[in-house]
């Protein structure tokens, strides 16, 4: 049987102690937040501590909180969220850290700890522009060769900046500014608390 | 003495064995691969960004288009994530239907994998066999959702509708005469469940046929045994999941370890390999097909006996019945609000994972209380497998690259998203 999130949290507190900035248990899942400077060290402890034994890596992604609740977010803009799993002990844990600098988000790479993180970090770099220090091969991965910008940032338009077409005169594919207007069919609405008296 | 040089070889993106749009840059020493650099992303459609601009319901069809050979499993992870955030309980009949279709999808996926993997490494016949059975599975998809591939059948709160009482039948046309149609319609006389039951009776024989063609086949073994061996420790470190992990002998299956829906009520076994080579992974997947067939059979038996609702009654999440919507003002408002503004999902974050035919497929969903997701991250099953390609092919011959691409069961819909 897997540990309850509460039991897992108490084990984490024993091991990581001060490194845990915040923790939250919701929907049967445990989220811990650590400081960016402790990111790599926490990752090592998670893998190497026998009572935790997070031996496999599930997911890593970038986050851009700048538009959260329509811009009410106060705090750092970029975060890295990883999900790590223990096959041996059947745990799942979510770890989050906010990047210190909004202009140049930096995070330590965990490729040395879990090789599986390699492509996920490349993806977060490509889509959010988060730079992973110590990554052996930080290249773009999903976007086109020579792409400009980080498309999943909230200030990057859904329709992008450039489009591609074949130019019969130049006899090659060319880029040009997008010709479509962005449109929103269904507006995004955040309801205020207890809207219309509904819980 | 002749000069010896290393070659860089561009494998794909139009190579037929690349299963879509993989560009693999291989550094070769003669015919031995020194390094492989997969260039992915040629099918990147920014599904995650699109989802941020769509209501929760509108994203369901996008899920079909991720891993486009196991459509309903993708939907499953997504609707599960939304349901967990909403905190709603899915009706038990819908859970059985989902489990049944997940396993039918597993067959669909493994049959395509088997056919194309065989085709890649020199076994032509198997492809014709597996596509025969895929046709029946597509008919089941079509009967239940109206679409052969991109079903959008799972919805937050349940499934779109109950299983049809009557299986659609062929009609004569200028390509199919009376006699053909009569033969094709023989097992389509009853309901969809009758058709599925008939399929589960036939299917074990089909798997035996595939095994006769391949399992002891000398050429097949020469192409797969001891190719791309992964140790259990390395498999875990590389983040391999699903048959790739089990092929290395690690007992790990989300259906058993973290049961979702009604998998804890199902009687099935998890096959594991021993050597972690392509041949073991082949055997694991073959056995998985037999086990999936068992699960489908158990679901059919349960579904026959237990009628009931297939979607929740909460009209903030699921639309009201059509007849009520036409006759009742309140239901009309619910219908209108649900399909224009969509549902509001409480603030929070959740990671929902399913045991997808290819491995662990997860959706990390963050909601800030709006009618659209704040962030949706897809954890594709094939992504880590593709990332491991470099390590898997190193030191092998060029011809083994196709065997490795086959064994990781690569589909670019979900790797590139």
Interface residues (C-beta under 8 A of the other chain):
Chain A: X2 X26 X27 X29 X31 X55 X56 X57 X58 X59 X61 X63 X64 X67 X68 X69 X81 X83 X87 X90 X92 X94 X114 X115 X116 X117 X118 X119 X120 X140 X141 X142 X143 X144 X151 X152 X158 X184 X186 X188 X189 X190 X191
Chain B: X40 X41 X44 X46 X48 X49 X50 X53 X54 X55 X58 X84 X85 X87 X236 X237 X238 X239 X241 X245 X250 X252 X257 X258 X340 X341 X342 X344 X347 X348 X349 X350 X351 X353 X360 X362 X364 X366 X368 X369 X370 X371 X372 X374 X375 X377 X379 X383 X384 X386 X387 X388 X416 X417
